[in-house]
Amino acid sequence: MTDQSNTGPEFSDDQMDQLLHSFYRMEVPAELDELPSSWPEVTGGSPAMAQQQGTVTLAAPESQAVHRTSSASRGLAVAGATLAACLMVFVLSTGSNNRDSTETAGTNNNTSVVGDSDTLMDVHKGSGGVGVVDDANTTLIEIDGVDLAPEQKTEDQSKDSTEQK
Amino acid sequence: MTDEPSIETDYLDAIYRENSRELWAIFYSQCSDPERAYDAVQEAFLKLHSYTGEPIRDPRAWLLRVGQNWLRDVARRKSSSCKLTSTLDEMSNERFAPEQLMASDENRGAVRGALQQMLEDDRKVLVMKYALDWSSAQMAKVMDCTAAAVDMRLSRARRRLAELLEEQGYSND
């Protein structure tokens, strides 16, 4: 392969070999031996990108959690508001019932006091079927029918009073 | 669709180990600029790293195409020609000492310039032979020809380079 005539009068093949070996040894960049895993574009860029992607990936469940939390709290708020509204309606209706019962029970303050005590009565007393409110074995059902009682009572009282008389 | 790289770093390293020097040699034979050839290698591998398309059946061919396209784009943007320096004239009467001679950036630039005047295939066999230390059989496989044809081309390329250097007043005196 070495042919002196091929390289002309000035350069031998050996000389050209040496020259080219030296030349290309210097030409090959030292960085060429660095693997991509050591490149800043790969190690510095991609992990950060991966980190960003991870953040995005992680951010999604968080945002979903936030959405879930907000929807849950919204639901709780609605339920709370509904409950509060129901309680308000209940309280108002109870108050009006009490007022009605107080008005129908007469103008006597003592009666109204009895009505308040009825309101504060333990509900289990009524549910047990006993429902006794006072010493005269008056039940809540009987109290509900109190509208009719005063006239009868007054008639009875007038009868009693006439009999006594 | 995410920008998440589809190529794992370990796999990228393996492909790099297998192909980087050959790719550099081919790019270098095209542009005669070692740094630019290396940039083309880097560019191709970075593109491979961030590639998210269809599976690549032949990574070497893919990298080669990407690097060559990048070199073409760069060449379009700016002239890639290397100018011969006057250093060869100054060196012409010095004793021939290849390693000392090539230690100088200017002299390397001069040889680069001479190489650039040669055919691309001649440059390719030279870079494969002297930068990669490839055998004629290896070069023949890549260049799709016989080993004998490679030897002939190599011999012709060396002779042509010597002539070009002599034309620049470069001698071994």
Boltz contact constraints between the chains, C-beta under 6 A:
constraints:
  - contact:
      token1: [A, 6]
      token2: [B, 155]
      max_distance: 6.0
  - contact:
      token1: [A, 6]
      token2: [B, 159]
      max_distance: 6.0
  - contact:
      token1: [A, 7]
      token2: [B, 159]
      max_distance: 6.0
  - contact:
      token1: [A, 7]
      token2: [B, 162]
      max_distance: 6.0
  - contact:
      token1: [A, 8]
      token2: [B, 162]
      max_distance: 6.0
  - contact:
      token1: [A, 10]
      token2: [B, 166]
      max_distance: 6.0
  - contact:
      token1: [A, 10]
      token2: [B, 171]
      max_distance: 6.0
  - contact:
      token1: [A, 10]
      token2: [B, 172]
      max_distance: 6.0
  - contact:
      token1: [A, 11]
      token2: [B, 162]
      max_distance: 6.0
  - contact:
      token1: [A, 11]
      token2: [B, 172]
      max_distance: 6.0
  - contact:
      token1: [A, 15]
      token2: [B, 172]
      max_distance: 6.0
  - contact:
      token1: [A, 16]
      token2: [B, 158]
      max_distance: 6.0
  - contact:
      token1: [A, 16]
      token2: [B, 162]
      max_distance: 6.0
  - contact:
      token1: [A, 18]
      token2: [B, 98]
      max_distance: 6.0
  - contact:
      token1: [A, 19]
      token2: [B, 98]
      max_distance: 6.0
  - contact:
      token1: [A, 20]
      token2: [B, 130]
      max_distance: 6.0
  - contact:
      token1: [A, 21]
      token2: [B, 130]
      max_distance: 6.0
  - contact:
      token1: [A, 22]
      token2: [B, 98]
      max_distance: 6.0
  - contact:
      token1: [A, 22]
      token2: [B, 99]
      max_distance: 6.0
  - contact:
      token1: [A, 22]
      token2: [B, 102]
      max_distance: 6.0
  - contact:
      token1: [A, 23]
      token2: [B, 102]
      max_distance: 6.0
  - contact:
      token1: [A, 23]
      token2: [B, 111]
      max_distance: 6.0
  - contact:
      token1: [A, 24]
      token2: [B, 130]
      max_distance: 6.0
  - contact:
      token1: [A, 24]
      token2: [B, 131]
      max_distance: 6.0
  - contact:
      token1: [A, 26]
      token2: [B, 102]
      max_distance: 6.0
  - contact:
      token1: [A, 26]
      token2: [B, 108]
      max_distance: 6.0
  - contact:
      token1: [A, 27]
      token2: [B, 34]
      max_distance: 6.0
  - contact:
      token1: [A, 28]
      token2: [B, 131]
      max_distance: 6.0
  - contact:
      token1: [A, 29]
      token2: [B, 34]
      max_distance: 6.0
  - contact:
      token1: [A, 29]
      token2: [B, 38]
      max_distance: 6.0
  - contact:
      token1: [A, 32]
      token2: [B, 24]
      max_distance: 6.0
  - contact:
      token1: [A, 32]
      token2: [B, 38]
      max_distance: 6.0
  - contact:
      token1: [A, 35]
      token2: [B, 13]
      max_distance: 6.0
  - contact:
      token1: [A, 35]
      token2: [B, 16]
      max_distance: 6.0
  - contact:
      token1: [A, 36]
      token2: [B, 12]
      max_distance: 6.0
  - contact:
      token1: [A, 36]
      token2: [B, 13]
      max_distance: 6.0
  - contact:
      token1: [A, 36]
      token2: [B, 16]
      max_distance: 6.0
  - contact:
      token1: [A, 36]
      token2: [B, 45]
      max_distance: 6.0
  - contact:
      token1: [A, 37]
      token2: [B, 9]
      max_distance: 6.0
  - contact:
      token1: [A, 37]
      token2: [B, 13]
      max_distance: 6.0
  - contact:
      token1: [A, 41]
      token2: [B, 46]
      max_distance: 6.0
  - contact:
      token1: [A, 42]
      token2: [B, 49]
      max_distance: 6.0
  - contact:
      token1: [A, 53]
      token2: [B, 4]
      max_distance: 6.0
